[in-house]
Amino acid sequence: MSDAKPIITDDPLYCLLREGKIEEFNNQRDSGVTPNLRQCDFRGTDLRGMNASGLDLRDAYFRGADLRGLDLRETNLHGASLAQAHISGVYFPDEINPQEIMMSVQYGTRLRYQTA
């Protein structure tokens, strides 16, 4: 886990997410473009509808982000913080204990879990 602060990068797909262009982000991913989203700052971003399958979101910062309805089962969330994020209807990786998720949402702790 990194001690570094969340970053805002110039990765084109990250910029699409920050601008709320979810459909365009998904289209770019479908065409084979791979974003670099590790340690990114998603504070307050509405990510509903994002295709998160296979993304590396390690150490990402989701304070107040809208994640409702996302399927994160195939997403790497090691070290991510979900402080005050909207998580209704989210599928999380099976390896993450529900208490771990709630601690992250309520107190901003970073997600810790073992993969199979």
C-alpha positions in Angstrom: 0.0 0.0 0.0 1.2 3.4 -0.9 1.5 6.4 1.5 1.3 8.8 -1.4 -1.6 11.2 -1.8 -4.2 10.8 -4.5 -3.2 12.3 -7.8 -4.9 13.9 -10.8 -3.2 12.7 -14.0 -3.4 13.7 -17.6 -4.3 10.1 -18.7 -7.0 10.7 -21.3 -9.4 8.1 -20.0 -9.1 9.4 -16.4 -9.9 12.9 -17.8 -13.1 11.5 -19.4 -14.2 10.1 -16.1 -13.5 13.3 -14.3 -15.6 15.2 -16.9 -18.5 12.8 -16.5 -18.1 11.3 -20.0 -18.7 7.7 -18.9 -20.0 6.4 -22.2 -17.0 7.7 -24.1 -14.7 6.2 -21.4 -16.5 2.8 -21.9 -16.2 3.1 -25.7 -12.5 3.8 -25.5 -12.0 0.8 -23.2 -14.0 -1.4 -25.6 -11.7 -0.4 -28.4 -8.7 -1.7 -26.3 -7.4 1.5 -24.6 -6.1 0.7 -21.1 -6.3 3.6 -18.6 -3.8 4.2 -15.8 -6.0 4.9 -12.8 -3.8 3.7 -9.9 -3.8 6.2 -7.0 -6.1 8.6 -8.9 -8.3 11.1 -7.2 -12.0 10.5 -7.9 -13.3 12.8 -5.2 -16.9 13.7 -5.8 -16.9 12.1 -9.3 -20.1 10.4 -10.6 -18.9 7.0 -12.0 -22.3 5.4 -12.4 -22.3 3.2 -15.6 -18.5 2.9 -15.8 -17.2 -0.4 -17.0 -14.8 -1.2 -14.2 -14.0 -4.8 -15.1 -10.2 -5.4 -14.9 -9.3 -1.9 -13.8 -6.4 -1.3 -11.5 -7.8 1.2 -8.9 -5.2 0.4 -6.2 -4.8 3.3 -3.8 -7.5 5.3 -5.5 -9.4 8.0 -3.5 -13.3 7.9 -3.8 -14.4 10.5 -1.2 -18.0 11.3 -1.9 -17.9 9.6 -5.3 -21.0 8.1 -6.8 -20.3 4.4 -7.4 -23.9 3.2 -7.3 -24.6 0.1 -9.3 -21.0 -0.5 -10.4 -19.7 -4.1 -10.8 -16.3 -4.0 -9.1 -15.9 -7.8 -8.7 -13.0 -7.9 -11.2 -11.5 -4.6 -10.1 -8.3 -4.2 -8.0 -9.2 -2.0 -5.1 -6.3 -2.7 -2.8 -5.6 0.4 -0.7 -8.6 2.3 -2.1 -10.5 4.7 0.2 -14.3 4.9 -0.1 -14.9 7.7 2.4 -18.5 8.9 2.2 -18.9 7.3 -1.2 -22.3 6.3 -2.5 -22.2 2.5 -2.8 -25.8 1.3 -3.0 -26.0 -1.7 -5.4 -22.3 -2.0 -5.8 -20.8 -5.5 -6.4 -17.5 -5.7 -4.5 -14.8 -8.4 -4.9 -15.8 -11.4 -2.8 -12.5 -11.2 -0.9 -13.5 -7.9 0.7 -15.2 -8.3 4.0 -18.4 -6.2 4.3 -17.1 -4.7 7.6 -13.9 -3.6 5.7 -16.1 -1.8 3.2 -18.2 -0.1 5.9 -15.0 1.0 7.7 -13.8 2.6 4.5 -17.1 4.4 3.8 -17.5 5.6 7.3 -14.0 6.4 8.3 -12.0 6.5 5.1 -9.8 3.6 5.9 -8.0 2.0 3.0 -9.4 -1.4 1.8 -7.3 -4.4 2.8 -8.0 -7.9 1.5 -6.4 -11.1 0.3 -7.0 -12.4 -3.2 -7.4 -16.1 -3.9 
